[in-house]
Amino acid sequence: MHRKTVLFVTNDLEPDPICRHVLAELDVQVSVASLAGYRDSLSAVHPDLVIADLGRDMARELPRMESDLFESGQVALLVIVEPDMLPELRLPVRTSSDFIIRHASNEEHAIRIRNLIWPGEESTSADLVHIDSLTVNLATYQVSIAGEPIDLTYLEYALFSFLVTHPGRTYSRDVLLQRVWGFDYYGGSRTVDVHVRRIRAKLGPEYAQRLETVRGVGYLWSA
């Protein structure tokens, strides 16, 4: 599954603290680059979104950045703007873009970032299930541990997310087949066991033990 990637371009290599906090709450991979070296990062990272904190260089650098992003393909742009520089702001027209005033609220940051990364299917806090360092993103069908994506197949994800969103309840193999595979599935119920073993192996020992086997019944996720 493709995990969204954000490239933060700033003059001093220190991302805006509010924006940095919001990005940490979203299921994205973040890289940081200087204004001087961002072209190399653009080629290496292939971001879905560039966040540009250009300060007083905004008016001069933004047209050049628009050209670079347009040539790179479907890359969106979010510009952090000082309040007194709004009269100088000219957003790009050839790439999806938006702006945010410095020191805007966390909520506004999150909304604008989501609109650019997941247009029409934005993740919200209700879409994210957090269990210690484990995150299940119900909007983007992704699972990560400590920010590192777990490579689950679609059926592994569907089975895992179903159990995680129904913690403490035991489900038989037949019920799981109906809920995850669908009523038209005619394979044996042991296919559930195979998928559970694969999920446990990918989660690692800390979280694998929470995916419990209830002998003679089925499986449950221990919250």
Solvent accessible surface area in square Angstrom, and as a share of the most:
residue,aa,sasa,rsa
1,M,107,0.48
2,H,120,0.54
3,R,30,0.11
4,K,46,0.20
5,T,17,0.10
6,V,0,0.00
7,L,0,0.00
8,F,0,0.00
9,V,0,0.00
10,T,3,0.02
11,N,75,0.39
12,D,103,0.53
13,L,103,0.51
14,E,95,0.43
15,P,14,0.09
16,D,6,0.03
17,P,84,0.53
18,I,43,0.22
19,C,0,0.00
20,R,109,0.40
21,H,96,0.43
22,V,7,0.04
23,L,6,0.03
24,A,81,0.62
25,E,92,0.41
26,L,12,0.06
27,D,7,0.04
28,V,10,0.06
29,Q,83,0.37
30,V,54,0.31
31,S,32,0.21
32,V,63,0.36
33,A,6,0.05
34,S,35,0.22
35,L,21,0.10
36,A,103,0.80
37,G,29,0.28
38,Y,1,0.00
39,R,110,0.40
40,D,113,0.58
41,S,25,0.16
42,L,12,0.06
43,S,77,0.50
44,A,81,0.62
45,V,41,0.24
46,H,137,0.61
47,P,6,0.03
48,D,30,0.16
49,L,0,0.00
50,V,0,0.00
51,I,0,0.00
52,A,0,0.00
53,D,14,0.07
54,L,1,0.00
55,G,20,0.19
56,R,160,0.58
57,D,33,0.17
58,M,2,0.01
59,A,49,0.38
60,R,160,0.58
61,E,19,0.08
62,L,6,0.03
63,P,85,0.53
64,R,80,0.29
65,M,2,0.01
66,E,26,0.12
67,S,37,0.24
68,D,22,0.11
69,L,0,0.00
70,F,100,0.42
71,E,138,0.62
72,S,57,0.37
73,G,37,0.36
74,Q,180,0.80
75,V,10,0.06
76,A,7,0.05
77,L,0,0.00
78,L,0,0.00
79,V,0,0.00
80,I,3,0.01
81,V,1,0.01
82,E,42,0.19
83,P,78,0.49
84,D,95,0.49
85,M,4,0.02
86,L,74,0.37
87,P,100,0.63
88,E,88,0.39
89,L,23,0.11
90,R,178,0.65
91,L,58,0.29
92,P,12,0.08
93,V,137,0.79
94,R,120,0.44
95,T,20,0.12
96,S,68,0.44
97,S,29,0.19
98,D,29,0.15
99,F,60,0.25
100,I,1,0.00
101,I,47,0.24
102,R,40,0.15
103,H,137,0.61
104,A,15,0.11
105,S,60,0.38
106,N,60,0.31
107,E,117,0.52
108,E,59,0.26
109,H,1,0.00
110,A,11,0.08
111,I,96,0.49
112,R,64,0.23
113,I,0,0.00
114,R,37,0.13
115,N,68,0.35
116,L,21,0.10
117,I,7,0.04
118,W,6,0.02
119,P,96,0.60
120,G,77,0.74
121,E,111,0.50
122,E,57,0.26
123,S,1,0.01
124,T,63,0.37
125,S,90,0.58
126,A,87,0.68
127,D,34,0.18
128,L,20,0.10
129,V,36,0.20
130,H,105,0.47
131,I,25,0.13
132,D,107,0.55
133,S,49,0.32
134,L,0,0.00
135,T,20,0.11
136,V,0,0.00
137,N,0,0.00
138,L,61,0.30
139,A,23,0.18
140,T,25,0.14
141,Y,112,0.42
142,Q,11,0.05
143,V,4,0.02
144,S,4,0.03
145,I,31,0.16
146,A,78,0.61
147,G,35,0.33
148,E,110,0.50
149,P,73,0.46
150,I,31,0.16
151,D,109,0.56
152,L,6,0.03
153,T,74,0.43
154,Y,138,0.52
155,L,60,0.30
156,E,3,0.01
157,Y,8,0.03
158,A,17,0.13
159,L,0,0.00
160,F,0,0.00
161,S,13,0.08
162,F,27,0.11
163,L,0,0.00
164,V,5,0.03
165,T,54,0.31
166,H,54,0.24
167,P,65,0.41
168,G,56,0.54
169,R,141,0.51
170,T,54,0.31
171,Y,13,0.05
172,S,38,0.24
173,R,46,0.17
174,D,89,0.46
175,V,51,0.29
176,L,0,0.00
177,L,18,0.09
178,Q,83,0.37
179,R,140,0.51
180,V,24,0.14
181,W,39,0.14
182,G,26,0.25
183,F,166,0.69
184,D,118,0.61
185,Y,81,0.31
186,Y,199,0.76
187,G,36,0.35
188,G,53,0.51
189,S,37,0.24
190,R,154,0.56
191,T,29,0.17
192,V,0,0.00
193,D,14,0.07
194,V,48,0.27
195,H,20,0.09
196,V,1,0.00
197,R,141,0.52
198,R,122,0.45
199,I,0,0.00
200,R,65,0.24
201,A,85,0.66
202,K,78,0.33
203,L,9,0.05
204,G,22,0.21
205,P,122,0.77
206,E,104,0.47
207,Y,2,0.01
208,A,16,0.13
209,Q,133,0.59
210,R,56,0.20
211,L,1,0.01
212,E,69,0.31
213,T,74,0.43
214,V,44,0.25
215,R,226,0.82
216,G,80,0.77
217,V,73,0.42
218,G,0,0.00
219,Y,10,0.04
220,L,28,0.14
221,W,1,0.00
222,S,37,0.24
223,A,98,0.76
